[in-house]
């Protein structure tokens, strides 16, 4: 058991390229290390992409994560290093999430207006009791308001910019649009997010 733990700890210190090379040689510990580092971020990103799927979104996001890492395991050297790994990984996740939404809509015969109504399925996170940590409440507020953004491209750009600290050029590549378009989405996304947070928190944000 100690050997396995130490082996995984050693893998966690390797670069992405080294982990992918190890996976190509059949090293499952390398896959586990990559999963431990990225699976949570991939799932959160996928969950936001799948918000139009309503109550199925969480389960579908887990399927997307599984598909992404299955692809990595099957062909780890498909990442060639020409762009940052997180840019490549989130582009792959985005493509799979888009396919997943299409399949879900065909299967459930979702009406065209579902994009505006999908947020009714998002839980209304009421503020917790006074004993709840302030930081926890703020995190819920941010996640709630991100889900409330009606423009999915604004939401996606904010996620990549805020959670992944991704540069504009990489966001533009992921969203397949000019950088100026990303700037516009971030500007309006932040504005809409600020309005929602002010309503949620009951304070004026600077």
C-alpha positions in Angstrom: 0.0 0.0 0.0 2.8 2.4 0.9 4.5 1.7 -2.4 1.3 2.5 -4.3 0.9 5.8 -2.5 4.5 6.8 -3.0 4.3 5.8 -6.7 1.2 8.0 -7.1 2.8 10.9 -5.2 5.8 10.6 -7.6 3.5 10.7 -10.6 1.8 13.9 -9.3 5.1 15.7 -9.5 5.5 14.9 -13.2 4.6 17.3 -16.1 1.6 16.7 -18.2 3.8 15.6 -21.1 5.6 13.1 -18.9 2.3 11.7 -17.6 0.9 11.3 -21.1 4.1 9.5 -22.2 3.7 7.2 -19.2 0.1 6.6 -20.1 1.1 5.7 -23.6 3.2 3.0 -22.1 0.2 1.7 -20.2 0.9 3.3 -16.8 -2.5 3.5 -15.0 -0.9 5.5 -12.1 -0.2 8.3 -14.6 -3.9 8.3 -15.6 -4.9 8.5 -11.9 -2.5 11.4 -11.3 -3.9 13.3 -14.3 -7.5 12.5 -13.2 -6.7 13.8 -9.7 -5.4 17.1 -11.1 -8.0 17.8 -13.8 -11.2 15.8 -13.3 -12.9 18.2 -11.0 -12.2 21.2 -13.2 -13.4 19.3 -16.3 -16.6 18.3 -14.5 -17.4 21.9 -13.4 -16.7 23.2 -16.9 -18.9 20.5 -18.4 -21.7 21.0 -15.9 -21.9 24.7 -16.9 -22.0 23.7 -20.6 -24.8 21.3 -19.9 -27.1 23.6 -17.8 -29.8 23.4 -20.5 -30.2 19.7 -19.7 -31.8 20.6 -16.4 -31.8 18.0 -13.7 -29.8 15.6 -16.0 -26.9 18.0 -16.2 -24.8 16.7 -13.3 -25.1 13.1 -14.4 -24.3 14.1 -18.0 -21.3 16.1 -16.9 -19.9 13.0 -15.2 -20.4 11.1 -18.4 -18.5 13.8 -20.3 -15.6 13.6 -17.8 -15.5 9.8 -18.2 -15.4 10.2 -22.0 -12.7 12.8 -21.9 -10.4 10.7 -19.8 -11.2 7.5 -21.7 -10.1 9.3 -24.9 -6.9 10.4 -23.1 -6.2 6.8 -21.9 -6.9 5.4 -25.4 -4.7 7.9 -27.2 -2.7 10.0 -24.7 -0.3 11.3 -27.4 -3.1 13.1 -29.3 -2.1 16.2 -27.3 0.9 17.5 -29.3 1.8 20.5 -27.0 1.2 23.2 -29.6 -1.2 24.9 -27.2 -1.5 24.9 -23.4 -2.8 21.7 -22.0 -5.8 23.3 -20.3 -6.8 25.0 -23.5 -6.7 21.7 -25.4 -8.4 19.8 -22.6 -11.3 22.3 -22.2 -11.7 22.4 -26.0 -12.1 18.7 -26.0 -14.5 18.9 -23.1 -16.5 21.6 -24.8 -16.9 19.6 -28.0 -18.1 16.5 -26.1 -20.5 18.6 -24.0 -22.0 20.2 -27.2 -22.5 16.7 -28.6 -24.1 15.6 -25.3 -26.5 18.5 -25.3 -27.6 17.7 -28.9 -28.2 14.1 -28.0 -30.1 15.0 -24.9 -32.3 17.5 -26.8 -33.1 15.0 -29.5 -33.9 12.3 -26.9 -36.0 14.5 -24.7 -37.6 16.6 -27.5 -36.6 19.8 -25.7 -38.4 22.9 -27.1 -36.4 25.7 -28.7 -37.0 28.0 -25.8 -35.4 25.7 -23.3 -32.3 27.9 -23.1 -34.2 30.5 -21.2 -36.1 28.1 -19.0 -33.4 25.7 -18.1 -32.5 27.7 -15.0 -35.8 26.8 -13.4 -34.2 23.4 -12.8 -31.2 25.0 -10.9 -31.7 24.8 -7.2 -32.4 28.2 -5.6 -29.5 28.3 -3.1 -31.0 30.2 -0.2 -28.5 31.7 2.2 -27.6 29.3 4.9 -28.0 29.9 8.7 -26.0 32.7 10.3 -23.4 30.1 11.4 -22.6 29.3 7.8 -19.2 30.5 6.7 -19.2 33.7 4.7 -16.8 32.3 2.2 -19.1 29.3 1.5 -22.0 31.6 1.0 -20.1 33.7 -1.5 -19.0 30.6 -3.4 -22.6 29.5 -3.7 -23.6 32.9 -4.9 -21.0 33.0 -7.6 -21.9 29.5 -8.9 -25.6 30.3 -8.7 -25.1 33.6 -10.6 -22.9 31.9 -13.2 -25.7 29.4 -13.9 -28.2 32.3 -14.1 -26.3 33.9 -17.0 -28.5 33.5 -20.0 -25.7 33.7 -22.5 -23.8 30.4 -22.4 -20.8 31.9 -24.2 -20.4 34.6 -21.6 -20.7 32.0 -18.9 -18.1 29.8 -20.6 -15.6 32.8 -21.1 -16.0 33.8 -17.5 -15.3 30.2 -16.3 -12.1 29.9 -18.4 -11.0 33.4 -17.4 -11.8 33.3 -13.7 -11.3 29.7 -12.7 -8.5 28.7 -15.0 -6.8 32.1 -15.4 -6.7 31.4 -19.2 -5.4 34.2 -21.4 -7.6 35.8 -23.9 -5.9 34.2 -26.9 -6.5 30.7 -25.4 -10.2 31.5 -24.7 -10.6 32.7 -28.2 -9.1 29.5 -29.5 -11.4 27.4 -27.3 -14.5 29.4 -28.3 -13.3 29.6 -31.9 -13.8 33.4 -32.2 -11.7 36.6 -32.3 -10.1 37.9 -29.1 -12.2 41.1 -29.3 -15.3 38.9 -29.1 -14.0 37.3 -26.0 -13.4 40.8 -24.5 -17.0 41.7 -25.2 -18.3 38.5 -23.7 -16.2 39.0 -20.6 -17.3 42.6 -20.2 -21.0 41.9 -20.4 -20.6 38.6 -18.5 -18.9 40.4 -15.6 -21.5 43.1 -15.7 -24.4 40.6 -15.5 -22.6 38.6 -12.9 -22.1 41.7 -10.7 -25.8 42.6 -10.9 -26.8 39.1 -9.8 -24.3 39.0 -7.0 -25.5 42.4 -5.7 -29.0 41.0 -5.5 -27.9 37.8 -3.9 -25.6 39.3 -1.3 -27.6 42.5 -0.7 -24.5 44.7 -1.0 -23.2 47.2 -3.5 -20.1 45.7 -5.3 -17.4 48.0 -6.4 
